[in-house]
Amino acid sequence: ALKAKRRAEHRTVWVVFPDAGSYPILTDAQSVLGWVALVADKCEQAVQRFDASLDRDPDLVASMIGKAFCLGKKGEQTAARELYLTAQEVYPAYPPVLAGLRATEPKKTAEMR
């Protein structure tokens, strides 16, 4: 499918979260391969796949979330948060978006008196 002359169209899949219900999400082949790489703990390869997916469709939340997760894992919290915020503009109620925003929320420091 990756070497096909014509790119595959988006597919809608349902993602189920035990505590939050099920949600439809658009995905494509590059995004799915990105998630496979992410689960195999190959974030560099995953980011390449997510970038390829986002080059095709910059609003594909599945790819934004995967890339943001990898960025956060590498310690790039600010970049990850920016991507989660962008994803929130597209799909505000999606549980991974909300979880990512919580995980990358800037730590509050004690005020100096």
N, C-alpha and C positions, 0 to 999 in steps of 0.2 A: 504494500500500500504506500510506503514511503517513496518508492521509486516510480510510482504511477505518473502518467503524463498529466493527469488532472488531479488537483488536490481534493482530498475528501472533504465533504461538507461537514459543518458542525453537527454534532449529535447532542440531544438532550438526554441526560441520565438523571436518575433520582438517587440522591445521596441520603442515607438514613442516619440520623444522630439519635441514639437511644434516649437522651435527656431532652432533646429539642424538636423531635419530629423529623419529617422527611422534606427535602427541598429539591426542586429541579435545578440542574446546573448545565450550562452549555460547555462542551468540551470538544477537543479535536485530537487527532492522532499524536501530534507533537506534545500536547499537554499530558495525554495519557502516558507517553513514554517518559516525560519529565517526572511524573509521579512514580513510575516504576523505578527510575534511577534514584529518586529521593528515598523511597522505601529501602533501597539497597545501600543507602548511606553514601551515595555518589552525587553530592550536591553540585559539584562543578559541572558534571554532565547534565544534571537535572536543569540547572539554570540555562544551559545552552538550549535545551529542548523548550523550556518555558519561553525564552526569548524568541525562538523561531515561531512559536505559537502566537506570541504577542505582536510580532512583526506582521503577521497575517491579520490578526484581529486584536487591537490594543485594548478592547473592553472585555476580553475573555477572563472572567473572574477566577476560574479554576487555575489558570496559569499565573495570574497575579498572586494568588494565595500561595501556590507552590514556590514561586520565586521569593516572595517575602519570607516564607518560612526558612528557606535556605540562607537568605541574607541575615536573618536573625540568628541562625545557628552559627554563622561565621562572625557574629559580634557586631554586625552592621545594623544596629537597632534603629537608627534614624532613617536609613534607606528603607528598611523593612516597614517601619511605621508609615512612611509616605506611601508605599505601595498598598498597605492595608487601607489607608484613608482613601486612596483612589478607588480601590475595590468597593469600599463602602458607598461611594457615590453611585456605583452601578447596581449593587445588590446589598442594600443596607441591613437586611434582617438575616443574612446568611451566617450561621453560627461560626464557621472558621474565620470570617471577617471580624466578628465581635471578639472572638478569642484572641486573634492576633493583635487587635487593638489593645486588649487588656494586657497581653504579654509584653507589648512594646511601649506601654505607657511610661513616660519619663518618671523616674523616681523623684519623690519630693525630698528636698533637703531641709534640714532644720534651719530656721532663720537665725541669723546671728543678731544678737542684741547688743 
